[in-house]
Amino acid sequence: NHLLRLSEDPDWQPIFFELFLSMYLVTVLGNHVIILAISSDSNLYTPIYFFLSNLSLADIGFISTMVPKMLKNIQTHNRAISYVGHLTQMSLFIIF
């Protein structure tokens, strides 16, 4: 309950936006680096690195289903989501 009130405070919203955006960018860029490192070195074509690459790709997809909408909601102060948008978001969340 305290977190909900804190997130509605207009003074804290730019801080939350910057915090979540930076965490999102670090996660996406870090996973891209892992995928590029594995795909660029032929010595890393073993099954464990194949699964690590797939895990990184799944993490990019997983985090990209929720965080961009959350960042948009913080910026626009609008928490509404359409029915189709919700179904799409939940479907992608379950798939990843």
C-alpha positions in Angstrom: 0.0 0.0 0.0 2.9 2.4 0.8 4.5 1.6 -2.6 1.3 2.5 -4.4 1.2 5.9 -2.7 4.9 6.5 -3.3 4.5 5.7 -7.0 1.6 8.2 -7.3 3.7 11.0 -5.9 4.7 13.4 -8.8 8.0 14.2 -7.2 9.1 10.5 -7.3 7.9 9.7 -10.8 10.9 11.1 -12.7 13.2 9.1 -10.3 11.2 5.9 -10.9 11.3 6.5 -14.7 15.0 7.0 -14.8 15.6 4.0 -12.5 13.4 1.6 -14.4 14.7 2.9 -17.8 18.3 2.4 -16.7 17.7 -1.1 -15.4 15.8 -2.0 -18.6 18.6 -0.7 -20.8 21.3 -2.5 -18.8 19.4 -5.7 -19.0 18.7 -5.5 -22.7 22.3 -4.4 -23.6 23.8 -7.0 -21.3 21.8 -9.8 -22.9 22.7 -8.5 -26.4 26.4 -8.6 -25.4 26.0 -12.2 -24.2 24.3 -13.2 -27.5 26.9 -11.4 -29.6 29.8 -12.9 -27.7 28.4 -16.5 -28.0 27.6 -16.1 -31.7 30.9 -14.5 -32.6 33.2 -17.2 -31.1 33.1 -20.6 -32.8 34.5 -22.2 -29.6 31.3 -21.3 -27.8 29.0 -23.5 -30.0 28.4 -26.1 -27.3 25.0 -26.9 -25.9 25.5 -24.9 -22.7 26.2 -21.7 -24.6 23.3 -22.5 -26.9 21.0 -22.6 -23.9 22.6 -19.5 -22.4 22.0 -17.6 -25.7 18.3 -18.8 -25.7 18.0 -17.7 -22.1 19.3 -14.3 -22.9 16.9 -14.0 -25.8 14.0 -15.1 -23.7 15.0 -12.5 -21.0 15.0 -9.7 -23.6 11.5 -10.8 -24.7 10.3 -11.2 -21.2 11.4 -7.8 -19.9 10.3 -6.1 -23.2 6.7 -7.2 -22.7 6.2 -5.3 -19.4 8.7 -2.5 -18.9 8.0 -0.3 -22.0 4.3 -0.1 -21.1 5.2 0.7 -17.5 7.6 3.5 -18.6 4.9 4.9 -20.8 2.4 4.8 -17.9 4.9 6.7 -15.7 5.4 9.4 -18.3 1.7 9.9 -19.3 0.2 9.3 -15.9 -2.3 7.1 -17.6 -2.7 3.5 -16.3 -5.3 2.4 -18.8 -4.7 -0.5 -21.2 -6.9 -1.7 -23.9 -8.4 -5.2 -23.9 -6.3 -6.2 -27.0 -3.2 -4.6 -25.5 -3.7 -6.6 -22.3 -4.3 -9.9 -24.1 -1.2 -9.3 -26.2 0.9 -8.4 -23.2 -0.2 -11.4 -21.2 0.2 -13.8 -24.2 3.8 -12.6 -24.8 4.5 -12.8 -21.0 3.3 -16.4 -20.9 5.2 -17.3 -24.1 8.5 -16.0 -22.8 
